[in-house]
């Protein structure tokens, strides 16, 4: 099973379990995967591509947390965490 397929399956499971935080995070990842597929004009991304995308998205979240904390926006920082 590819990482991309696993993310989609995990999203479905989290939606059925009504886990809002997990569902929101996986929806962000699925959207990023969709954009990457369009960019690469590929039907399925390789596991290496998915791993690189996950690392970029994690870095974005960490940077956002740092910026929110620096600006004193604790509510948004907690939401990103």
C-alpha positions in Angstrom: 0.0 0.0 0.0 1.4 3.4 -1.0 1.7 6.2 1.5 -0.8 8.2 -0.6 -3.4 5.5 -0.4 -2.8 5.1 3.3 -3.4 8.8 3.9 -6.7 8.6 2.1 -7.7 5.4 4.0 -6.8 7.0 7.3 -8.8 10.1 6.4 -11.9 7.9 5.8 -11.4 6.1 9.1 -10.9 9.3 11.1 -14.1 10.8 9.5 -16.0 7.7 10.5 -14.5 7.9 14.1 -15.5 11.6 14.2 -12.0 12.6 15.2 -12.0 16.3 14.2 -8.4 17.1 14.7 -7.1 14.1 12.8 -9.6 14.6 10.0 -8.5 18.3 9.6 -4.8 17.4 9.5 -5.4 14.6 7.0 -7.5 16.8 4.8 -4.7 19.3 4.6 -2.3 16.5 3.6 -4.7 15.2 1.0 -5.1 18.6 -0.5 -1.4 19.1 -0.7 -1.1 15.7 -2.3 -3.7 16.7 -4.9 -1.8 19.9 -5.7 1.5 17.9 -6.0 -0.2 15.4 -8.4 -1.4 18.3 -10.6 2.0 19.9 -10.5 3.8 16.7 -11.5 1.0 15.6 -13.9 1.0 12.2 -12.3 -1.8 9.9 -11.4 0.0 8.6 -8.3 2.9 10.0 -6.4 5.8 7.9 -5.4 6.4 7.2 -1.7 9.6 9.4 -2.0 7.5 12.3 -3.3 4.9 11.8 -0.5 7.6 11.7 2.1 9.1 14.9 0.8 5.7 16.6 0.8 5.0 15.4 4.4 8.3 16.9 5.5 7.6 20.2 3.8 4.1 20.4 5.4 5.5 19.6 8.8 8.0 22.4 8.4 5.3 24.8 7.4 3.3 23.9 10.6 6.4 24.4 12.8 7.2 27.7 11.2 3.6 28.8 11.6 3.7 27.9 15.3 6.9 29.9 15.8 5.4 32.9 14.0 2.2 32.8 16.0 4.0 32.5 19.3 6.3 35.5 18.4 3.2 37.5 17.6 1.5 36.5 20.9 -1.3 34.6 19.1 -1.5 31.7 21.5 -4.9 30.4 20.3 -3.6 30.0 16.7 -0.4 28.5 17.9 -2.3 25.9 19.9 -4.5 25.2 16.9 -1.5 24.4 14.7 0.1 22.2 17.4 
